[in-house]
Amino acid sequence: MRSGMKCTVSAADVKAEATGWIGQHLQFTDYKRKCTAGVMLSVLLFAASRMKSIHDACGRLAGAPSDETLRKALLATLPPQWELQSRINAALGDRLPKRFFHSKRGQRIAIDFTLIPYHGQPAREEREIRRGQPKHGTTHFHAYATAYVVQHGQRYTLAMTAVRGDEDVKAVVQRLLQQVRRLGVKVRFLLVDKEFFNVEVIRYLQAARLPFVMPGFARGRKPPVPRPNSLHEFASRKRGGWGRYSWTNQRGRRATVSIAIVCRNFRGQRGRHGRRTQLYAYWGLRPGSLRWVHETYRQRFGIESSYRQLNECRIRTSTRQPVLRLLYVGLVLILRNVWVWCHLNWLAIRRGPGIVLRNHLLRLREMTLWLEYLIAAEFGLVLTKIIPTQDDPSP
């Protein structure tokens, strides 16, 4: 059995860990006698657990302040956005495994964006909103980027940042990597999405001596006769292989990467047929096979799972305030790190040099249900509704 492993894990243990971890770093302060820092945190956790709004949480908890009071308390006590982001990152970097800091080879890090659809107007300036492909009936989003450890049983989110609408992708990568270095975590190589496949990002990563793997894709319409050693020519090949590609952006800057050409035959797998050619751009690595490149990049999709989990316990809101939206996203990312920590330190067992996870013992959704139950027991639930009569003009 893993040394220090708990024989039982209770809802009270998880709640104490979550509230202590979050409260220590976000540093909420008392607003009024009935709206203390502890009350604010409990209502936020209750809303996140139910995937509802602050209005819904305050209306259901008997001992909670009104939603307007809580909203004023948050806006009055929260620091500026850049300071709140710093506190969230400090919480994300807390209680990481010691091997993260002593590993000579470093950690595989995935970086990606998550876009939260937004149907309203910006609070102060247009650059608060980022444009993107249509999703949920809108092309306007509040955007965030995260850095995530691709390691079995230790998939922590290391850093997060809000992304402005006009912000360059290179600046986002720089900010995330600075936070990762500040934690003292060495990067073995990066796994990033196709949005980062541009000259500026690649030149920055090469200058920083950071190996990477990312999808390569050909832009524009395919010509009748593709130019040799172009991405269109690589994508039209029927056999896997290796290549090298160079291109120049509009600023006249040039980048060169190695290309892995992976051809896959589906042969009726999952109802699909035919052949698919995938291109992967890499630098700073010496892959032994095309399969290694393909299978290694597939590990990046763990960060997509973290975004799915984010939406499983994110507070719903229509507020225009970027600082509140940042708080709601950061709160869930910290809560997810708490869940990973509980599994690694309380529920996982060690076998030989590795660990065996037992995720079925405590799913993230089950953990949030525990928090919802305990907070409801602490505050009490409103079990009656006032139904207006026909003569009552109030809604």
Contacts in CASP RR format, 6 or more apart in sequence:
PFRMAT RR
TARGET T0000
AUTHOR 0000-0000-0000
METHOD contacts of the structure
MODEL  1
MRSGMKCTVSAADVKAEATGWIGQHLQFTDYKRKCTAGVMLSVLLFAASR
MKSIHDACGRLAGAPSDETLRKALLATLPPQWELQSRINAALGDRLPKRF
FHSKRGQRIAIDFTLIPYHGQPAREEREIRRGQPKHGTTHFHAYATAYVV
QHGQRYTLAMTAVRGDEDVKAVVQRLLQQVRRLGVKVRFLLVDKEFFNVE
VIRYLQAARLPFVMPGFARGRKPPVPRPNSLHEFASRKRGGWGRYSWTNQ
RGRRATVSIAIVCRNFRGQRGRHGRRTQLYAYWGLRPGSLRWVHETYRQR
FGIESSYRQLNECRIRTSTRQPVLRLLYVGLVLILRNVWVWCHLNWLAIR
RGPGIVLRNHLLRLREMTLWLEYLIAAEFGLVLTKIIPTQDDPSP
1 349 0 8 1.000
2 348 0 8 1.000
2 349 0 8 1.000
2 350 0 8 1.000
2 355 0 8 1.000
4 345 0 8 1.000
5 345 0 8 1.000
5 346 0 8 1.000
5 347 0 8 1.000
5 348 0 8 1.000
5 349 0 8 1.000
6 13 0 8 1.000
6 346 0 8 1.000
9 342 0 8 1.000
9 346 0 8 1.000
9 347 0 8 1.000
9 361 0 8 1.000
9 362 0 8 1.000
11 370 0 8 1.000
11 371 0 8 1.000
11 373 0 8 1.000
11 374 0 8 1.000
12 374 0 8 1.000
13 346 0 8 1.000
14 338 0 8 1.000
14 342 0 8 1.000
14 367 0 8 1.000
14 370 0 8 1.000
14 371 0 8 1.000
15 370 0 8 1.000
15 371 0 8 1.000
15 374 0 8 1.000
15 375 0 8 1.000
17 338 0 8 1.000
17 341 0 8 1.000
17 342 0 8 1.000
18 45 0 8 1.000
18 335 0 8 1.000
18 338 0 8 1.000
18 371 0 8 1.000
19 38 0 8 1.000
19 41 0 8 1.000
19 42 0 8 1.000
19 45 0 8 1.000
21 91 0 8 1.000
21 94 0 8 1.000
21 95 0 8 1.000
21 334 0 8 1.000
21 337 0 8 1.000
21 338 0 8 1.000
22 41 0 8 1.000
22 45 0 8 1.000
22 91 0 8 1.000
22 331 0 8 1.000
22 334 0 8 1.000
22 335 0 8 1.000
22 338 0 8 1.000
23 37 0 8 1.000
23 41 0 8 1.000
24 91 0 8 1.000
24 94 0 8 1.000
25 87 0 8 1.000
25 88 0 8 1.000
25 90 0 8 1.000
25 91 0 8 1.000
25 94 0 8 1.000
25 334 0 8 1.000
26 41 0 8 1.000
26 84 0 8 1.000
26 87 0 8 1.000
26 88 0 8 1.000
26 91 0 8 1.000
26 327 0 8 1.000
26 331 0 8 1.000
27 87 0 8 1.000
28 37 0 8 1.000
28 38 0 8 1.000
28 40 0 8 1.000
28 41 0 8 1.000
28 77 0 8 1.000
29 37 0 8 1.000
29 77 0 8 1.000
30 36 0 8 1.000
30 37 0 8 1.000
31 40 0 8 1.000
31 69 0 8 1.000
31 72 0 8 1.000
31 73 0 8 1.000
31 76 0 8 1.000
31 77 0 8 1.000
32 65 0 8 1.000
32 69 0 8 1.000
32 73 0 8 1.000
34 65 0 8 1.000
35 65 0 8 1.000
35 69 0 8 1.000
35 70 0 8 1.000
35 73 0 8 1.000
37 77 0 8 1.000
39 64 0 8 1.000
39 65 0 8 1.000
40 70 0 8 1.000
40 73 0 8 1.000
40 74 0 8 1.000
40 77 0 8 1.000
42 64 0 8 1.000
42 375 0 8 1.000
42 378 0 8 1.000
42 379 0 8 1.000
43 54 0 8 1.000
43 57 0 8 1.000
43 58 0 8 1.000
43 61 0 8 1.000
43 64 0 8 1.000
43 65 0 8 1.000
43 70 0 8 1.000
43 375 0 8 1.000
44 54 0 8 1.000
44 57 0 8 1.000
44 315 0 8 1.000
44 327 0 8 1.000
44 328 0 8 1.000
44 331 0 8 1.000
45 331 0 8 1.000
45 335 0 8 1.000
45 371 0 8 1.000
45 375 0 8 1.000
46 57 0 8 1.000
46 60 0 8 1.000
46 61 0 8 1.000
46 371 0 8 1.000
46 372 0 8 1.000
46 375 0 8 1.000
46 376 0 8 1.000
46 379 0 8 1.000
47 53 0 8 1.000
47 54 0 8 1.000
47 56 0 8 1.000
47 57 0 8 1.000
47 315 0 8 1.000
48 313 0 8 1.000
48 314 0 8 1.000
48 315 0 8 1.000
48 328 0 8 1.000
48 331 0 8 1.000
48 332 0 8 1.000
48 335 0 8 1.000
48 368 0 8 1.000
49 313 0 8 1.000
49 368 0 8 1.000
49 369 0 8 1.000
49 371 0 8 1.000
49 372 0 8 1.000
49 375 0 8 1.000
50 56 0 8 1.000
50 57 0 8 1.000
50 372 0 8 1.000
51 312 0 8 1.000
51 313 0 8 1.000
51 314 0 8 1.000
51 315 0 8 1.000
51 316 0 8 1.000
52 315 0 8 1.000
52 316 0 8 1.000
53 67 0 8 1.000
53 315 0 8 1.000
53 316 0 8 1.000
53 317 0 8 1.000
53 318 0 8 1.000
54 67 0 8 1.000
54 70 0 8 1.000
54 71 0 8 1.000
54 315 0 8 1.000
54 317 0 8 1.000
55 67 0 8 1.000
57 64 0 8 1.000
57 67 0 8 1.000
58 64 0 8 1.000
58 65 0 8 1.000
58 66 0 8 1.000
58 67 0 8 1.000
58 70 0 8 1.000
59 67 0 8 1.000
59 382 0 8 1.000
60 376 0 8 1.000
60 381 0 8 1.000
60 382 0 8 1.000
61 375 0 8 1.000
61 376 0 8 1.000
61 379 0 8 1.000
61 380 0 8 1.000
61 381 0 8 1.000
61 382 0 8 1.000
62 379 0 8 1.000
62 380 0 8 1.000
62 381 0 8 1.000
62 382 0 8 1.000
63 379 0 8 1.000
63 380 0 8 1.000
64 70 0 8 1.000
64 379 0 8 1.000
65 73 0 8 1.000
71 319 0 8 1.000
71 324 0 8 1.000
74 324 0 8 1.000
74 327 0 8 1.000
75 321 0 8 1.000
75 323 0 8 1.000
75 324 0 8 1.000
78 84 0 8 1.000
78 323 0 8 1.000
78 324 0 8 1.000
78 327 0 8 1.000
79 87 0 8 1.000
80 323 0 8 1.000
81 162 0 8 1.000
81 322 0 8 1.000
81 323 0 8 1.000
81 326 0 8 1.000
84 323 0 8 1.000
84 326 0 8 1.000
84 327 0 8 1.000
85 160 0 8 1.000
85 161 0 8 1.000
85 162 0 8 1.000
85 326 0 8 1.000
88 160 0 8 1.000
88 326 0 8 1.000
88 330 0 8 1.000
88 333 0 8 1.000
88 334 0 8 1.000
89 159 0 8 1.000
89 160 0 8 1.000
89 179 0 8 1.000
91 334 0 8 1.000
91 337 0 8 1.000
92 156 0 8 1.000
92 157 0 8 1.000
92 158 0 8 1.000
92 159 0 8 1.000
92 160 0 8 1.000
92 333 0 8 1.000
92 334 0 8 1.000
92 337 0 8 1.000
93 156 0 8 1.000
93 158 0 8 1.000
93 159 0 8 1.000
93 183 0 8 1.000
93 337 0 8 1.000
95 337 0 8 1.000
95 341 0 8 1.000
96 156 0 8 1.000
96 158 0 8 1.000
96 183 0 8 1.000
96 185 0 8 1.000
97 154 0 8 1.000
97 344 0 8 1.000
100 107 0 8 1.000
100 149 0 8 1.000
100 154 0 8 1.000
100 183 0 8 1.000
100 184 0 8 1.000
100 185 0 8 1.000
101 184 0 8 1.000
101 185 0 8 1.000
103 186 0 8 1.000
104 186 0 8 1.000
105 186 0 8 1.000
105 188 0 8 1.000
106 185 0 8 1.000
106 186 0 8 1.000
106 187 0 8 1.000
106 188 0 8 1.000
107 149 0 8 1.000
107 150 0 8 1.000
107 151 0 8 1.000
107 185 0 8 1.000
107 186 0 8 1.000
107 187 0 8 1.000
107 188 0 8 1.000
108 149 0 8 1.000
108 150 0 8 1.000
108 151 0 8 1.000
108 188 0 8 1.000
108 189 0 8 1.000
108 190 0 8 1.000
108 191 0 8 1.000
108 296 0 8 1.000
108 299 0 8 1.000
109 147 0 8 1.000
109 148 0 8 1.000
109 149 0 8 1.000
109 150 0 8 1.000
109 158 0 8 1.000
109 180 0 8 1.000
109 185 0 8 1.000
109 187 0 8 1.000
109 188 0 8 1.000
109 189 0 8 1.000
109 190 0 8 1.000
109 191 0 8 1.000
110 147 0 8 1.000
110 148 0 8 1.000
110 149 0 8 1.000
110 150 0 8 1.000
110 190 0 8 1.000
110 191 0 8 1.000
110 192 0 8 1.000
110 299 0 8 1.000
110 300 0 8 1.000
110 302 0 8 1.000
110 303 0 8 1.000
111 145 0 8 1.000
111 146 0 8 1.000
111 147 0 8 1.000
111 148 0 8 1.000
111 173 0 8 1.000
111 176 0 8 1.000
111 190 0 8 1.000
111 191 0 8 1.000
111 192 0 8 1.000
111 193 0 8 1.000
111 196 0 8 1.000
111 303 0 8 1.000
112 145 0 8 1.000
112 146 0 8 1.000
112 148 0 8 1.000
112 192 0 8 1.000
112 193 0 8 1.000
112 195 0 8 1.000
112 300 0 8 1.000
112 303 0 8 1.000
112 304 0 8 1.000
112 307 0 8 1.000
113 143 0 8 1.000
113 144 0 8 1.000
113 145 0 8 1.000
113 163 0 8 1.000
113 172 0 8 1.000
113 193 0 8 1.000
113 195 0 8 1.000
114 143 0 8 1.000
114 144 0 8 1.000
114 145 0 8 1.000
114 146 0 8 1.000
114 307 0 8 1.000
114 310 0 8 1.000
115 130 0 8 1.000
115 132 0 8 1.000
115 135 0 8 1.000
115 141 0 8 1.000
115 142 0 8 1.000
115 143 0 8 1.000
116 141 0 8 1.000
116 142 0 8 1.000
116 143 0 8 1.000
116 144 0 8 1.000
116 314 0 8 1.000
116 325 0 8 1.000
116 329 0 8 1.000
117 135 0 8 1.000
117 136 0 8 1.000
117 137 0 8 1.000
117 138 0 8 1.000
117 140 0 8 1.000
117 141 0 8 1.000
118 129 0 8 1.000
118 138 0 8 1.000
118 140 0 8 1.000
118 141 0 8 1.000
118 142 0 8 1.000
119 137 0 8 1.000
119 138 0 8 1.000
119 140 0 8 1.000
120 140 0 8 1.000
120 318 0 8 1.000
120 320 0 8 1.000
121 320 0 8 1.000
122 128 0 8 1.000
122 129 0 8 1.000
122 320 0 8 1.000
123 320 0 8 1.000
123 321 0 8 1.000
123 322 0 8 1.000
126 165 0 8 1.000
127 164 0 8 1.000
127 165 0 8 1.000
127 166 0 8 1.000
127 167 0 8 1.000
128 142 0 8 1.000
128 164 0 8 1.000
128 165 0 8 1.000
128 322 0 8 1.000
129 140 0 8 1.000
129 141 0 8 1.000
129 142 0 8 1.000
129 165 0 8 1.000
130 140 0 8 1.000
130 141 0 8 1.000
130 142 0 8 1.000
130 143 0 8 1.000
130 163 0 8 1.000
130 164 0 8 1.000
130 165 0 8 1.000
130 167 0 8 1.000
131 139 0 8 1.000
131 140 0 8 1.000
131 141 0 8 1.000
131 165 0 8 1.000
132 139 0 8 1.000
132 140 0 8 1.000
132 141 0 8 1.000
133 139 0 8 1.000
135 141 0 8 1.000
142 162 0 8 1.000
142 322 0 8 1.000
142 325 0 8 1.000
143 162 0 8 1.000
143 163 0 8 1.000
143 164 0 8 1.000
143 165 0 8 1.000
144 160 0 8 1.000
144 161 0 8 1.000
144 162 0 8 1.000
144 163 0 8 1.000
144 326 0 8 1.000
144 329 0 8 1.000
145 160 0 8 1.000
145 161 0 8 1.000
145 163 0 8 1.000
145 172 0 8 1.000
145 176 0 8 1.000
146 157 0 8 1.000
146 159 0 8 1.000
146 160 0 8 1.000
146 161 0 8 1.000
146 176 0 8 1.000
146 303 0 8 1.000
146 306 0 8 1.000
146 333 0 8 1.000
147 157 0 8 1.000
147 158 0 8 1.000
147 159 0 8 1.000
147 160 0 8 1.000
147 176 0 8 1.000
147 177 0 8 1.000
147 179 0 8 1.000
147 180 0 8 1.000
148 155 0 8 1.000
148 156 0 8 1.000
148 157 0 8 1.000
148 158 0 8 1.000
148 302 0 8 1.000
148 303 0 8 1.000
148 306 0 8 1.000
149 155 0 8 1.000
149 156 0 8 1.000
149 157 0 8 1.000
149 158 0 8 1.000
149 185 0 8 1.000
150 191 0 8 1.000
150 299 0 8 1.000
150 300 0 8 1.000
150 302 0 8 1.000
150 303 0 8 1.000
152 355 0 8 1.000
152 357 0 8 1.000
153 340 0 8 1.000
153 343 0 8 1.000
153 344 0 8 1.000
153 348 0 8 1.000
153 355 0 8 1.000
153 357 0 8 1.000
154 340 0 8 1.000
154 344 0 8 1.000
155 302 0 8 1.000
155 306 0 8 1.000
155 340 0 8 1.000
156 337 0 8 1.000
156 340 0 8 1.000
157 306 0 8 1.000
157 333 0 8 1.000
157 336 0 8 1.000
157 337 0 8 1.000
158 179 0 8 1.000
158 180 0 8 1.000
158 183 0 8 1.000
158 185 0 8 1.000
159 176 0 8 1.000
159 179 0 8 1.000
159 180 0 8 1.000
159 183 0 8 1.000
160 176 0 8 1.000
160 329 0 8 1.000
160 330 0 8 1.000
160 333 0 8 1.000
161 172 0 8 1.000
161 175 0 8 1.000
161 176 0 8 1.000
161 179 0 8 1.000
162 322 0 8 1.000
162 326 0 8 1.000
163 172 0 8 1.000
168 200 0 8 1.000
169 195 0 8 1.000
169 196 0 8 1.000
169 198 0 8 1.000
169 200 0 8 1.000
169 201 0 8 1.000
170 200 0 8 1.000
170 201 0 8 1.000
170 204 0 8 1.000
173 192 0 8 1.000
173 196 0 8 1.000
173 201 0 8 1.000
173 204 0 8 1.000
173 205 0 8 1.000
174 204 0 8 1.000
177 187 0 8 1.000
177 208 0 8 1.000
177 210 0 8 1.000
180 187 0 8 1.000
187 210 0 8 1.000
188 211 0 8 1.000
189 210 0 8 1.000
189 211 0 8 1.000
189 212 0 8 1.000
189 213 0 8 1.000
189 284 0 8 1.000
189 285 0 8 1.000
190 205 0 8 1.000
190 210 0 8 1.000
190 211 0 8 1.000
190 212 0 8 1.000
190 213 0 8 1.000
190 214 0 8 1.000
191 212 0 8 1.000
191 213 0 8 1.000
191 214 0 8 1.000
191 296 0 8 1.000
191 297 0 8 1.000
191 299 0 8 1.000
191 300 0 8 1.000
192 201 0 8 1.000
192 212 0 8 1.000
192 213 0 8 1.000
192 214 0 8 1.000
192 300 0 8 1.000
193 214 0 8 1.000
193 215 0 8 1.000
193 300 0 8 1.000
194 214 0 8 1.000
194 215 0 8 1.000
194 216 0 8 1.000
194 217 0 8 1.000
196 214 0 8 1.000
197 214 0 8 1.000
197 215 0 8 1.000
197 216 0 8 1.000
197 217 0 8 1.000
197 281 0 8 1.000
198 249 0 8 1.000
199 247 0 8 1.000
199 248 0 8 1.000
199 249 0 8 1.000
199 251 0 8 1.000
199 253 0 8 1.000
199 254 0 8 1.000
199 255 0 8 1.000
200 249 0 8 1.000
200 253 0 8 1.000
202 212 0 8 1.000
202 255 0 8 1.000
202 257 0 8 1.000
202 281 0 8 1.000
202 283 0 8 1.000
203 253 0 8 1.000
203 255 0 8 1.000
205 212 0 8 1.000
205 283 0 8 1.000
206 255 0 8 1.000
206 283 0 8 1.000
211 282 0 8 1.000
211 283 0 8 1.000
211 284 0 8 1.000
211 285 0 8 1.000
212 281 0 8 1.000
212 282 0 8 1.000
212 283 0 8 1.000
212 284 0 8 1.000
213 280 0 8 1.000
213 281 0 8 1.000
213 282 0 8 1.000
213 285 0 8 1.000
213 293 0 8 1.000
213 296 0 8 1.000
213 297 0 8 1.000
214 280 0 8 1.000
214 281 0 8 1.000
214 282 0 8 1.000
214 297 0 8 1.000
215 278 0 8 1.000
215 279 0 8 1.000
215 280 0 8 1.000
215 281 0 8 1.000
215 297 0 8 1.000
216 231 0 8 1.000
216 259 0 8 1.000
216 279 0 8 1.000
216 280 0 8 1.000
216 281 0 8 1.000
217 231 0 8 1.000
217 235 0 8 1.000
217 279 0 8 1.000
218 230 0 8 1.000
218 231 0 8 1.000
218 232 0 8 1.000
218 234 0 8 1.000
218 235 0 8 1.000
218 279 0 8 1.000
219 231 0 8 1.000
222 232 0 8 1.000
222 235 0 8 1.000
222 236 0 8 1.000
223 232 0 8 1.000
226 232 0 8 1.000
226 233 0 8 1.000
226 236 0 8 1.000
227 233 0 8 1.000
229 243 0 8 1.000
229 244 0 8 1.000
229 245 0 8 1.000
230 245 0 8 1.000
231 245 0 8 1.000
231 259 0 8 1.000
231 279 0 8 1.000
234 243 0 8 1.000
234 245 0 8 1.000
234 259 0 8 1.000
234 261 0 8 1.000
234 277 0 8 1.000
234 279 0 8 1.000
235 277 0 8 1.000
235 279 0 8 1.000
236 277 0 8 1.000
237 261 0 8 1.000
237 263 0 8 1.000
237 277 0 8 1.000
238 263 0 8 1.000
238 275 0 8 1.000
238 277 0 8 1.000
239 261 0 8 1.000
239 263 0 8 1.000
240 261 0 8 1.000
240 262 0 8 1.000
240 263 0 8 1.000
240 277 0 8 1.000
240 290 0 8 1.000
241 260 0 8 1.000
241 261 0 8 1.000
241 290 0 8 1.000
242 258 0 8 1.000
242 259 0 8 1.000
242 260 0 8 1.000
242 261 0 8 1.000
242 290 0 8 1.000
243 258 0 8 1.000
243 259 0 8 1.000
243 260 0 8 1.000
243 261 0 8 1.000
244 256 0 8 1.000
244 257 0 8 1.000
244 258 0 8 1.000
244 259 0 8 1.000
245 256 0 8 1.000
245 257 0 8 1.000
245 258 0 8 1.000
245 259 0 8 1.000
245 281 0 8 1.000
246 254 0 8 1.000
246 255 0 8 1.000
246 256 0 8 1.000
246 257 0 8 1.000
247 254 0 8 1.000
247 255 0 8 1.000
248 254 0 8 1.000
249 255 0 8 1.000
257 281 0 8 1.000
257 282 0 8 1.000
257 283 0 8 1.000
258 281 0 8 1.000
258 282 0 8 1.000
258 283 0 8 1.000
259 279 0 8 1.000
259 280 0 8 1.000
259 281 0 8 1.000
259 282 0 8 1.000
260 279 0 8 1.000
260 280 0 8 1.000
260 282 0 8 1.000
260 287 0 8 1.000
260 290 0 8 1.000
260 293 0 8 1.000
260 294 0 8 1.000
261 277 0 8 1.000
261 278 0 8 1.000
261 279 0 8 1.000
261 290 0 8 1.000
262 277 0 8 1.000
262 278 0 8 1.000
262 279 0 8 1.000
262 280 0 8 1.000
262 290 0 8 1.000
262 291 0 8 1.000
262 293 0 8 1.000
262 294 0 8 1.000
263 275 0 8 1.000
263 276 0 8 1.000
263 277 0 8 1.000
263 278 0 8 1.000
264 275 0 8 1.000
264 276 0 8 1.000
264 277 0 8 1.000
264 278 0 8 1.000
264 294 0 8 1.000
265 274 0 8 1.000
265 275 0 8 1.000
266 272 0 8 1.000
266 273 0 8 1.000
266 274 0 8 1.000
266 275 0 8 1.000
266 276 0 8 1.000
267 273 0 8 1.000
267 274 0 8 1.000
268 274 0 8 1.000
278 294 0 8 1.000
280 293 0 8 1.000
280 294 0 8 1.000
280 297 0 8 1.000
282 293 0 8 1.000
287 293 0 8 1.000
287 296 0 8 1.000
306 333 0 8 1.000
306 336 0 8 1.000
309 332 0 8 1.000
309 336 0 8 1.000
309 364 0 8 1.000
310 329 0 8 1.000
310 332 0 8 1.000
310 333 0 8 1.000
310 336 0 8 1.000
312 364 0 8 1.000
312 365 0 8 1.000
312 368 0 8 1.000
313 332 0 8 1.000
313 335 0 8 1.000
313 336 0 8 1.000
313 364 0 8 1.000
313 365 0 8 1.000
313 368 0 8 1.000
314 328 0 8 1.000
314 329 0 8 1.000
314 332 0 8 1.000
315 328 0 8 1.000
315 331 0 8 1.000
315 332 0 8 1.000
317 324 0 8 1.000
317 325 0 8 1.000
317 328 0 8 1.000
319 325 0 8 1.000
335 368 0 8 1.000
336 364 0 8 1.000
338 367 0 8 1.000
339 362 0 8 1.000
339 364 0 8 1.000
339 367 0 8 1.000
342 362 0 8 1.000
342 367 0 8 1.000
343 357 0 8 1.000
343 358 0 8 1.000
343 359 0 8 1.000
343 362 0 8 1.000
344 355 0 8 1.000
347 357 0 8 1.000
347 358 0 8 1.000
347 361 0 8 1.000
347 362 0 8 1.000
348 355 0 8 1.000
348 356 0 8 1.000
348 357 0 8 1.000
348 358 0 8 1.000
349 355 0 8 1.000
349 356 0 8 1.000
349 358 0 8 1.000
350 356 0 8 1.000
388 394 0 8 1.000
388 395 0 8 1.000
END
